[in-house]
């Protein structure tokens, strides 16, 4: 049926019969396509989601104020084809007013249901796993009740647990100084008899850089070469840099307590010279050699360093104050007042190990040292990861050395 015949049928019949409904719908679609998507003379608003931008078929139920009520049935007068219905039978329950506006109410959203059964169990398990991972990533200071920044802000010579002092520190002299050997006495609030045979490890952590230095390790017991009592646990060590250091003590790998110590920078100067005596069985006499460093612990032959050039250095170590020195050897250098060490001993292959006796020392090792700039440098020799001491030397400019 064409459009003309359909319009004539609509004018002749007060109410379109069911057989005309498919043609009516097709006509509406064709008109909408011809008018660019308009329906009933109005263009739908694509931004509207509540269907208020689409004009429904005229003749729907409405009250006098023009408000619409979805779900209300069409009165009998509308079914009889009254003049205000526009000659077309509206769909039952279609809301519309005389002006053709729509007031379809949006469908209310379904309220979220609480977690039940397996969902709640999965949520609890996931939360527990997240908390465990978070605790593993946090620094130990945080779950001990102290923030890292607060724990090293000022010097603290005692550690309390549950309101009771369980660890005290007594530095030697007037305080610690970087690059110089010093002593530290730690007093544990534990009887030696209760922890006999356990291992005590004392580690210093630099606040600014996070560098870690093992300054003491011994078994709990009576005072001796390899054991110390908890009531008077002593340590002799060298700190490579100045600044704040957190000294942490553990018993058999379990944290016991910590203190915070300040290490000052000493007056810049070269390490002193000392004479090492060597006995020759061939000549049955003693000979001496000048060395720079710490007598009875570590020293190097007194040589002149030139900035930017490699210099052969003969290291000497005495074991009576360290025990057996065995392990890989590494040497670093740092400017006095700085905390940025440099590797000044270029190596090919694995780090070397110490040799036997030489020049009155128990162990020795030749290396090359290249200092990049003129001035004072603090040499830091490590054996098996532990700092043995420090030696301050001066590097001259290349022009002055020639």
TORTI-684693 format. One record per residue (C-alpha): residue number from 0; x, y, z. Coordinates in Angstrom, 1 decimal. Each point is the difference from the previous one (the first is absolute). Layout:
N
+-----+--------+--------+--------+
|   k |      x |      y |      z |
+-----+--------+--------+--------+
| NUM |      X |      Y |      Z |
...
+-----+--------+--------+--------+
This chain:
402
+-----+--------+--------+--------+
|   k |      x |      y |      z |
+-----+--------+--------+--------+
|   0 |    0.0 |    0.0 |    0.0 |
|   1 |    1.4 |    3.4 |   -1.0 |
|   2 |    0.0 |    3.2 |    2.2 |
|   3 |   -3.0 |    1.6 |   -1.8 |
|   4 |   -2.2 |   -3.1 |    0.5 |
|   5 |    1.1 |   -0.2 |    3.6 |
|   6 |   -0.9 |    3.7 |    0.7 |
|   7 |   -3.4 |   -0.5 |   -1.7 |
|   8 |   -0.7 |   -3.0 |    2.2 |
|   9 |    1.0 |    2.0 |    3.1 |
|  10 |   -2.4 |    2.8 |   -0.9 |
|  11 |   -2.9 |   -2.4 |   -0.7 |
|  12 |    0.4 |   -2.2 |    3.0 |
|  13 |   -0.3 |    1.5 |    3.5 |
|  14 |    2.4 |   -2.7 |    1.2 |
|  15 |    2.6 |   -1.9 |   -1.9 |
|  16 |   -0.6 |   -3.7 |    0.1 |
|  17 |    2.7 |   -2.6 |    0.8 |
|  18 |    0.6 |   -0.7 |   -3.6 |
|  19 |    1.4 |    3.6 |   -0.5 |
|  20 |    2.4 |    0.0 |    2.9 |
|  21 |    3.0 |   -1.5 |   -1.9 |
|  22 |   -0.5 |    2.6 |   -2.7 |
|  23 |   -0.3 |    2.8 |    2.6 |
|  24 |    3.3 |   -1.1 |    1.6 |
|  25 |    1.7 |   -0.2 |   -3.4 |
|  26 |   -1.3 |    3.5 |   -0.9 |
|  27 |    1.4 |    1.4 |    3.3 |
|  28 |    3.4 |   -1.6 |   -0.7 |
|  29 |    0.1 |    1.4 |   -3.5 |
|  30 |   -1.0 |    3.5 |    1.1 |
|  31 |    2.6 |   -0.2 |    2.8 |
|  32 |    2.7 |   -1.0 |   -2.5 |
|  33 |   -1.0 |    2.8 |   -2.5 |
|  34 |    0.0 |    2.6 |    2.7 |
|  35 |    3.4 |   -0.9 |    1.4 |
|  36 |   -1.1 |   -2.2 |    2.9 |
|  37 |   -2.9 |    2.2 |    1.2 |
|  38 |   -3.0 |   -1.8 |    1.5 |
|  39 |   -3.2 |    1.8 |    0.4 |
|  40 |    1.6 |    3.3 |   -1.1 |
|  41 |    2.6 |   -0.1 |    2.8 |
|  42 |    3.6 |   -1.2 |   -0.2 |
|  43 |    1.1 |   -2.4 |    2.8 |
|  44 |    2.6 |    1.4 |    2.3 |
|  45 |    3.0 |   -2.5 |   -0.1 |
|  46 |    1.2 |    1.3 |    3.4 |
|  47 |   -3.3 |   -0.9 |    1.7 |
|  48 |   -0.1 |   -3.4 |    1.7 |
|  49 |   -3.5 |    0.2 |    1.6 |
|  50 |   -1.9 |    0.0 |   -3.4 |
|  51 |   -1.5 |    3.4 |    0.7 |
|  52 |    1.4 |    1.3 |   -3.3 |
|  53 |   -2.3 |   -2.4 |   -2.0 |
|  54 |   -3.6 |    1.0 |   -0.7 |
|  55 |   -2.3 |   -2.9 |    0.4 |
|  56 |   -3.2 |   -0.6 |   -1.9 |
|  57 |   -2.7 |    2.6 |    0.7 |
|  58 |   -3.0 |   -0.9 |    2.0 |
|  59 |    1.7 |   -1.6 |    3.0 |
|  60 |   -1.4 |    0.6 |    3.5 |
|  61 |    0.8 |    3.2 |    1.7 |
|  62 |   -1.5 |    2.1 |    2.7 |
|  63 |   -1.1 |    3.6 |   -0.2 |
|  64 |    3.5 |    1.3 |    0.9 |
|  65 |    1.6 |   -1.9 |   -2.8 |
|  66 |    1.8 |   -2.5 |    2.2 |
|  67 |    0.2 |   -3.5 |   -1.2 |
|  68 |   -0.4 |   -3.2 |    1.9 |
|  69 |    1.6 |   -3.1 |   -1.4 |
|  70 |   -2.0 |   -3.1 |    0.2 |
|  71 |   -3.4 |    1.7 |    0.1 |
|  72 |   -2.5 |   -1.6 |   -2.4 |
|  73 |   -1.5 |    1.8 |   -2.9 |
|  74 |   -3.6 |    1.2 |    0.8 |
|  75 |   -2.9 |   -1.3 |   -2.0 |
|  76 |   -0.5 |    3.4 |   -1.7 |
|  77 |    3.5 |   -0.3 |   -1.5 |
|  78 |   -0.9 |   -3.4 |   -1.4 |
|  79 |   -3.1 |    1.5 |   -1.7 |
|  80 |    2.1 |    2.3 |   -2.1 |
|  81 |   -0.8 |    3.4 |    1.6 |
|  82 |    1.3 |    3.1 |   -1.8 |
|  83 |    2.8 |    0.6 |    2.5 |
|  84 |    1.5 |   -3.4 |   -0.8 |
|  85 |    1.1 |    1.2 |   -3.4 |
|  86 |   -1.8 |   -2.7 |   -1.8 |
|  87 |    2.5 |   -2.7 |    0.9 |
|  88 |   -0.3 |   -2.6 |    2.7 |
|  89 |    2.8 |    0.3 |    2.5 |
|  90 |    1.7 |   -2.9 |    1.6 |
|  91 |   -1.5 |   -1.0 |    3.3 |
|  92 |    1.7 |    1.6 |    2.9 |
|  93 |    2.0 |    2.5 |   -2.1 |
|  94 |    0.5 |    3.2 |    2.0 |
|  95 |   -0.5 |    3.2 |   -1.9 |
|  96 |   -1.6 |    3.4 |    0.5 |
|  97 |   -1.8 |    2.2 |   -2.4 |
|  98 |    3.2 |    1.9 |   -0.9 |
|  99 |    1.7 |   -3.3 |   -0.9 |
| 100 |    2.7 |    0.2 |    2.7 |
| 101 |    1.1 |   -3.1 |    1.8 |
| 102 |    0.8 |   -0.6 |    3.7 |
| 103 |    1.2 |   -3.5 |    0.1 |
| 104 |    1.6 |   -0.6 |    3.3 |
| 105 |    3.4 |   -1.7 |    0.1 |
| 106 |    0.1 |   -3.5 |    1.3 |
| 107 |    1.4 |    0.0 |    3.6 |
| 108 |    3.4 |   -1.7 |    0.4 |
| 109 |    0.2 |   -3.2 |    1.9 |
| 110 |    1.5 |    0.5 |    3.4 |
| 111 |    3.4 |   -1.7 |    0.5 |
| 112 |   -0.2 |   -3.1 |    2.0 |
| 113 |    2.4 |   -0.7 |    2.9 |
| 114 |    2.8 |   -2.5 |   -0.4 |
| 115 |   -1.1 |   -3.5 |    0.9 |
| 116 |    1.6 |   -3.4 |    0.4 |
| 117 |    2.9 |   -0.6 |   -2.3 |
| 118 |    0.2 |    3.7 |   -1.1 |
| 119 |    0.6 |    1.1 |    3.5 |
| 120 |    2.6 |   -2.7 |    0.6 |
| 121 |    1.9 |    1.0 |   -3.2 |
| 122 |    0.0 |    3.6 |    1.1 |
| 123 |    1.3 |   -0.9 |    3.5 |
| 124 |    2.8 |   -2.2 |   -1.5 |
| 125 |    1.0 |    2.7 |   -2.5 |
| 126 |    0.2 |    2.7 |    2.7 |
| 127 |    2.1 |   -2.3 |    2.2 |
| 128 |    2.5 |   -0.7 |   -2.8 |
| 129 |    0.2 |    3.7 |   -0.8 |
| 130 |    0.8 |    0.9 |    3.6 |
| 131 |    2.7 |   -2.7 |    0.2 |
| 132 |    1.7 |    1.3 |   -3.2 |
| 133 |   -0.2 |    3.6 |    1.3 |
| 134 |    1.7 |   -1.0 |    3.3 |
| 135 |    2.7 |   -1.8 |   -1.9 |
| 136 |    0.8 |    3.1 |   -2.1 |
| 137 |    0.1 |    2.4 |    2.9 |
| 138 |    3.3 |    0.8 |    1.7 |
| 139 |    0.5 |   -1.8 |    3.3 |
| 140 |    0.0 |    3.3 |    1.8 |
| 141 |   -3.7 |    0.6 |   -0.8 |
| 142 |   -1.3 |   -3.3 |    1.3 |
| 143 |    2.2 |    0.5 |    3.1 |
| 144 |   -2.0 |    3.2 |    0.7 |
| 145 |    2.7 |    2.4 |   -1.2 |
| 146 |    0.3 |    1.8 |   -3.3 |
| 147 |    3.5 |   -0.1 |   -1.6 |
| 148 |    0.2 |    3.8 |   -0.2 |
| 149 |   -0.9 |    0.3 |    3.7 |
| 150 |    2.3 |   -2.8 |    1.1 |
| 151 |    3.1 |    1.7 |   -1.3 |
| 152 |   -0.9 |    3.7 |    0.4 |
| 153 |    1.9 |    0.5 |    3.3 |
| 154 |    2.6 |   -2.0 |    2.0 |
| 155 |   -1.6 |   -2.6 |    2.2 |
| 156 |    2.2 |   -2.2 |    2.4 |
| 157 |   -2.7 |   -2.3 |    1.3 |
| 158 |   -2.8 |   -2.2 |   -1.3 |
| 159 |   -3.2 |   -0.6 |    1.9 |
| 160 |   -2.5 |   -2.8 |   -0.3 |
| 161 |   -3.4 |    0.1 |    1.9 |
| 162 |    1.3 |    3.0 |    2.0 |
| 163 |    3.2 |   -1.8 |    1.1 |
| 164 |    3.6 |    0.7 |   -1.2 |
| 165 |    1.3 |   -3.2 |   -1.5 |
| 166 |    3.1 |    1.3 |   -1.9 |
| 167 |    2.5 |    2.8 |    0.8 |
| 168 |    3.0 |    1.3 |   -1.9 |
| 169 |    3.1 |    1.7 |    1.4 |
| 170 |    2.3 |    1.4 |   -2.8 |
| 171 |    3.7 |    0.4 |    0.7 |
| 172 |    1.3 |    3.5 |    0.8 |
| 173 |   -1.9 |    3.1 |   -1.1 |
| 174 |   -1.9 |   -1.7 |   -2.8 |
| 175 |    0.6 |   -1.8 |   -3.3 |
| 176 |    2.1 |    1.4 |   -2.9 |
| 177 |   -0.1 |   -1.2 |   -3.6 |
| 178 |    3.1 |   -1.9 |   -1.2 |
| 179 |    1.4 |   -0.5 |    3.5 |
| 180 |   -0.1 |   -3.2 |    2.0 |
| 181 |   -2.1 |    0.3 |    3.1 |
| 182 |   -1.6 |   -2.2 |    2.7 |
| 183 |   -3.6 |   -0.5 |    0.9 |
| 184 |   -1.4 |   -1.8 |    3.1 |
| 185 |   -3.5 |   -1.5 |   -0.3 |
| 186 |   -1.9 |   -1.1 |    3.1 |
| 187 |   -2.8 |   -2.5 |   -0.5 |
| 188 |   -2.7 |   -0.4 |    2.6 |
| 189 |    0.3 |   -3.8 |   -0.3 |
| 190 |    2.1 |   -2.5 |    2.0 |
| 191 |    2.8 |   -1.6 |   -1.8 |
| 192 |   -1.0 |   -3.4 |    1.3 |
| 193 |   -3.4 |    0.2 |   -1.7 |
| 194 |    1.6 |    0.5 |   -3.4 |
| 195 |    3.3 |   -1.8 |    0.2 |
| 196 |    1.1 |   -1.2 |   -3.5 |
| 197 |   -2.3 |    2.4 |   -1.9 |
| 198 |    1.6 |    2.3 |   -2.6 |
| 199 |   -0.1 |    3.8 |    0.5 |
| 200 |    0.3 |    2.1 |   -3.2 |
| 201 |    0.4 |    3.8 |    0.2 |
| 202 |   -0.7 |    1.9 |   -3.3 |
| 203 |    0.3 |    3.7 |   -0.6 |
| 204 |   -2.4 |    1.6 |   -2.6 |
| 205 |    0.9 |    3.4 |   -1.4 |
| 206 |   -3.1 |    2.3 |    0.1 |
| 207 |    0.8 |    2.0 |   -3.2 |
| 208 |    1.0 |   -2.8 |   -2.3 |
| 209 |   -1.2 |   -3.2 |    1.5 |
| 210 |    3.5 |   -1.5 |   -0.1 |
| 211 |    0.4 |   -2.9 |    2.4 |
| 212 |    3.1 |   -0.9 |    2.0 |
| 213 |    0.4 |   -3.1 |    2.2 |
| 214 |    2.0 |    1.3 |    3.0 |
| 215 |   -0.1 |   -3.0 |    2.3 |
| 216 |   -1.0 |   -3.7 |    0.2 |
| 217 |    0.7 |   -2.4 |    2.7 |
| 218 |   -1.6 |   -2.8 |    2.0 |
| 219 |   -1.5 |    0.5 |    3.4 |
| 220 |    2.1 |   -1.3 |    2.8 |
| 221 |    2.9 |    0.9 |    2.3 |
| 222 |    2.4 |    2.6 |   -1.2 |
| 223 |    2.4 |   -1.5 |   -2.5 |
| 224 |    1.4 |    0.1 |   -3.6 |
| 225 |   -3.3 |   -1.1 |   -1.5 |
| 226 |   -2.7 |    0.7 |    2.7 |
| 227 |   -1.1 |    2.8 |    2.2 |
| 228 |   -2.6 |    0.5 |    2.8 |
| 229 |   -3.2 |    1.8 |   -0.7 |
| 230 |    0.5 |    2.2 |    3.1 |
| 231 |    3.1 |    1.5 |   -1.6 |
| 232 |    0.1 |   -0.6 |   -3.7 |
| 233 |    2.9 |    2.0 |   -1.6 |
| 234 |    0.6 |    1.0 |   -3.6 |
| 235 |    3.0 |    1.6 |   -1.8 |
| 236 |   -0.7 |    1.3 |   -3.4 |
| 237 |    0.4 |    2.8 |   -2.7 |
| 238 |   -2.9 |    1.9 |   -1.6 |
| 239 |    0.8 |    1.1 |   -3.5 |
| 240 |   -2.1 |    3.2 |   -0.1 |
| 241 |   -1.2 |    2.6 |    2.4 |
| 242 |   -3.7 |    0.6 |    0.9 |
| 243 |   -2.6 |   -1.9 |    1.9 |
| 244 |    0.3 |   -3.8 |    0.4 |
| 245 |   -2.7 |   -2.4 |    1.3 |
| 246 |    1.8 |   -2.8 |    1.8 |
| 247 |   -2.1 |   -3.1 |    0.1 |
| 248 |    0.6 |   -3.1 |    2.1 |
| 249 |   -1.5 |   -3.5 |   -0.7 |
| 250 |    0.1 |   -3.2 |    1.9 |
| 251 |    0.1 |   -3.1 |   -2.2 |
| 252 |   -1.4 |    2.1 |   -2.9 |
| 253 |   -2.9 |    1.4 |    2.1 |
| 254 |   -0.1 |    3.8 |    0.5 |
| 255 |    0.7 |    0.9 |    3.6 |
| 256 |    0.4 |    3.8 |    0.1 |
| 257 |    1.7 |    3.0 |   -1.6 |
| 258 |    1.6 |    3.3 |    0.9 |
| 259 |    0.9 |    3.1 |   -2.1 |
| 260 |    3.5 |    1.4 |    0.0 |
| 261 |    1.5 |    3.1 |   -1.6 |
| 262 |    3.4 |   -0.3 |   -1.7 |
| 263 |    1.8 |    3.3 |   -0.5 |
| 264 |    2.6 |    0.7 |   -2.7 |
| 265 |    3.5 |    0.4 |    1.4 |
| 266 |    2.4 |    2.7 |   -1.1 |
| 267 |    1.2 |   -0.7 |   -3.5 |
| 268 |    3.5 |   -1.4 |    0.1 |
| 269 |    2.0 |   -2.9 |   -1.3 |
| 270 |    0.2 |   -3.2 |    2.1 |
| 271 |    3.2 |   -0.1 |    2.1 |
| 272 |    3.1 |   -1.9 |   -0.9 |
| 273 |    1.3 |   -3.0 |    2.1 |
| 274 |    3.0 |   -2.3 |   -0.4 |
| 275 |   -0.5 |   -3.7 |   -0.6 |
| 276 |    2.9 |   -2.2 |    1.2 |
| 277 |    0.9 |   -3.1 |   -1.9 |
| 278 |    2.5 |   -2.7 |    1.2 |
| 279 |    2.2 |   -1.6 |   -2.6 |
| 280 |    1.2 |   -3.5 |    0.9 |
| 281 |    2.8 |    0.3 |   -2.6 |
| 282 |    1.5 |    3.1 |    1.5 |
| 283 |   -1.3 |   -0.7 |    3.4 |
| 284 |   -1.0 |    3.6 |    0.3 |
| 285 |   -3.0 |    2.3 |    0.0 |
| 286 |   -0.9 |    2.4 |   -2.7 |
| 287 |   -2.7 |    2.7 |    0.0 |
| 288 |   -2.3 |    1.4 |   -2.7 |
| 289 |   -2.1 |    3.1 |    0.3 |
| 290 |   -3.7 |   -0.6 |   -0.5 |
| 291 |   -3.1 |    2.2 |    0.1 |
| 292 |   -3.1 |   -1.1 |    1.7 |
| 293 |   -0.9 |   -1.6 |    3.4 |
| 294 |    2.8 |   -1.8 |    1.7 |
| 295 |   -0.6 |   -3.6 |    0.9 |
| 296 |   -3.1 |   -0.2 |   -2.2 |
| 297 |    0.3 |    1.3 |   -3.6 |
| 298 |    2.6 |    2.0 |   -1.9 |
| 299 |    1.5 |    0.8 |   -3.4 |
| 300 |    3.5 |    0.8 |   -1.1 |
| 301 |    0.4 |    3.8 |   -0.1 |
| 302 |   -0.2 |    0.9 |   -3.7 |
| 303 |   -0.9 |    3.2 |   -1.9 |
| 304 |   -3.4 |    0.0 |   -1.7 |
| 305 |   -0.7 |    2.0 |   -3.1 |
| 306 |   -3.5 |    0.9 |   -1.1 |
| 307 |   -1.2 |   -1.8 |   -3.0 |
| 308 |    2.8 |   -2.6 |    0.0 |
| 309 |    0.1 |   -3.5 |    1.3 |
| 310 |    2.4 |   -0.6 |    2.9 |
| 311 |    1.2 |   -3.3 |    1.3 |
| 312 |   -0.9 |   -0.5 |    3.7 |
| 313 |    1.2 |   -2.8 |    2.3 |
| 314 |   -2.6 |   -0.7 |    2.7 |
| 315 |    1.0 |   -1.5 |    3.3 |
| 316 |   -2.3 |   -1.6 |    2.6 |
| 317 |    0.5 |   -1.2 |    3.6 |
| 318 |   -2.4 |   -2.8 |    1.0 |
| 319 |    0.5 |    0.1 |    3.8 |
| 320 |   -2.7 |    2.7 |    0.3 |
| 321 |   -2.4 |   -1.4 |   -2.5 |
| 322 |    0.3 |   -3.8 |    0.1 |
| 323 |    0.6 |   -1.8 |   -3.2 |
| 324 |   -0.3 |    2.2 |   -3.1 |
| 325 |   -1.4 |   -2.0 |   -2.8 |
| 326 |   -2.2 |    1.0 |   -2.9 |
| 327 |   -0.3 |    2.3 |   -3.0 |
| 328 |    1.8 |    3.4 |    0.2 |
| 329 |   -1.6 |    3.2 |   -1.2 |
| 330 |    1.2 |    3.6 |    0.4 |
| 331 |   -2.0 |    3.2 |   -0.4 |
| 332 |    0.9 |    3.6 |    0.5 |
| 333 |   -2.1 |    3.0 |    1.2 |
| 334 |    0.7 |    3.6 |    0.5 |
| 335 |    0.1 |    1.1 |    3.7 |
| 336 |   -3.4 |    1.5 |    0.7 |
| 337 |   -1.7 |   -1.9 |   -2.8 |
| 338 |   -2.1 |   -3.2 |    0.0 |
| 339 |    0.4 |   -0.9 |   -3.7 |
| 340 |    2.7 |   -2.8 |   -0.3 |
| 341 |    1.8 |   -0.8 |   -3.2 |
| 342 |    1.5 |   -3.3 |   -1.2 |
| 343 |    3.6 |    1.0 |   -0.5 |
| 344 |    1.4 |   -3.5 |   -0.5 |
| 345 |   -1.0 |   -1.2 |   -3.5 |
| 346 |   -0.2 |   -3.8 |   -0.1 |
| 347 |   -0.3 |   -2.6 |   -2.7 |
| 348 |   -1.5 |   -3.2 |    1.2 |
| 349 |   -0.9 |   -0.8 |    3.6 |
| 350 |    1.4 |    2.1 |    2.9 |
| 351 |    3.4 |   -1.1 |    1.3 |
| 352 |    0.7 |   -1.6 |    3.3 |
| 353 |    2.8 |    0.9 |    2.5 |
| 354 |    3.4 |   -1.6 |   -0.2 |
| 355 |    2.3 |   -1.1 |    2.8 |
| 356 |    2.4 |    1.8 |    2.4 |
| 357 |    2.1 |    3.0 |   -1.3 |
| 358 |    2.0 |    2.8 |    1.7 |
| 359 |   -1.1 |   -1.0 |    3.4 |
| 360 |   -3.7 |   -0.3 |   -0.8 |
| 361 |   -2.0 |   -3.2 |    0.1 |
| 362 |   -1.6 |    0.5 |   -3.5 |
| 363 |    0.7 |    2.2 |   -3.0 |
| 364 |   -1.4 |    0.8 |   -3.4 |
| 365 |    1.3 |    2.2 |   -2.9 |
| 366 |   -2.6 |    2.1 |   -1.8 |
| 367 |   -0.2 |    3.0 |   -2.3 |
| 368 |   -1.8 |    3.2 |    1.2 |
| 369 |   -1.2 |    2.8 |   -2.4 |
| 370 |   -1.3 |    3.1 |    1.8 |
| 371 |   -1.9 |    2.3 |   -2.5 |
| 372 |    0.7 |    3.4 |    1.6 |
| 373 |    2.6 |    1.7 |    2.0 |
| 374 |   -0.5 |    0.4 |    3.8 |
| 375 |   -0.6 |   -2.2 |    3.0 |
| 376 |   -1.6 |   -3.4 |   -0.5 |
| 377 |   -1.1 |   -2.5 |    2.6 |
| 378 |    0.8 |   -3.6 |   -1.1 |
| 379 |   -2.4 |   -2.6 |    1.3 |
| 380 |    1.3 |   -3.6 |   -0.2 |
| 381 |   -2.6 |   -2.8 |    0.3 |
| 382 |    0.8 |   -3.7 |    0.7 |
| 383 |   -2.9 |   -2.4 |   -0.4 |
| 384 |   -2.5 |    2.9 |    0.0 |
| 385 |    1.3 |    1.5 |    3.3 |
| 386 |    1.8 |    3.4 |    0.3 |
| 387 |    3.4 |   -0.6 |    1.4 |
| 388 |    1.0 |    3.6 |    0.5 |
| 389 |    0.7 |    3.2 |   -1.9 |
| 390 |    3.1 |    1.8 |   -1.2 |
| 391 |    0.0 |    3.7 |   -1.1 |
| 392 |    2.4 |    0.8 |   -2.8 |
| 393 |    0.6 |    3.1 |   -2.1 |
| 394 |    0.0 |    0.0 |   -3.8 |
| 395 |    2.1 |    2.7 |   -1.7 |
| 396 |   -0.8 |    1.7 |   -3.3 |
| 397 |    1.7 |   -1.5 |   -3.0 |
| 398 |    1.9 |    3.2 |   -0.8 |
| 399 |    1.3 |    0.3 |    3.6 |
| 400 |    1.2 |   -3.6 |    0.0 |
| 401 |    2.1 |    0.5 |   -3.1 |
+-----+--------+--------+--------+
